[in-house]
Amino acid sequence: MPANEYSPSVQSFYTTGGVSELLLPQNPRRTSVWIQPLTEDITINFGAVAGTRATGTLAFVDNPANAETIAINGVTITFLTTVADPTDEVEIGDNEKETRDNLLALLQASEDADLLEAEYEATEVSGDPGILITFKQGGVAGNAYTLANSSSANVVASGTTLEGGLDTGNGFLWLQNSEHWVNVAQFSSAGEEIYVISENADSEIVYLEAIGGV
């Protein structure tokens, strides 16, 4: 498949292994795509998230007491009436919602690598103020993100970990060295976002794209 037969030229894309993902952005001009996994089996998703993202919640069933702690993905955070370190301390508000909002602000602003693995937004859990936690990447890796009830159980986790992470969305498993020429007549979403999922922590993937083939 000579590169000069295609416009633009064929490009090689690489992603490291592990529960890793490569995203080819949406391109309405894409009429066809050539994919060849060179080093391992891969999962391809056309126009879909790269797998299902794991989720979980924290519910504020009561306002935390002074010095009560909670552990989120291994990071200990302390609720206090007076905060000295806003990176791992949360001011206790006048009610559960205010305290929830203060914890949410900490999580959304945090630069801690363990907390950056997920996204956080306000929600309600059985009528109580809560936080919805969603792992940033699709796949089973999100199921290892840990949660715990706060030390006095005023903040209750949905489980000991996030749950529901799956490695495939509308995925197609394509074997190493197999060759696939896909056009929008086959998959109407081929012009949308395309995700590649790797599950081999020791390997590397190459996949090739040609837009508007001959």
Secondary structure, DSSP 4 states (H G I P E B T S, - for coil): --GGGSSS--EEEEEESSSEEEEE---TT--EEEE--SSS-EEEEESS-SSBEEEEEEEESSPPPTT-EEEETTEEEEEESS-S-TTTEEE--SSHHHHHHHHHHHHHH---TTGGGEEEEEEEETTEEEEEEEEEEESGGGGG-BB---TTSSEEESSSB-B--BS-SS-EEE-TT--EEEETTT-GGGGS-EEEEE--TT-EEEEEE-SS--
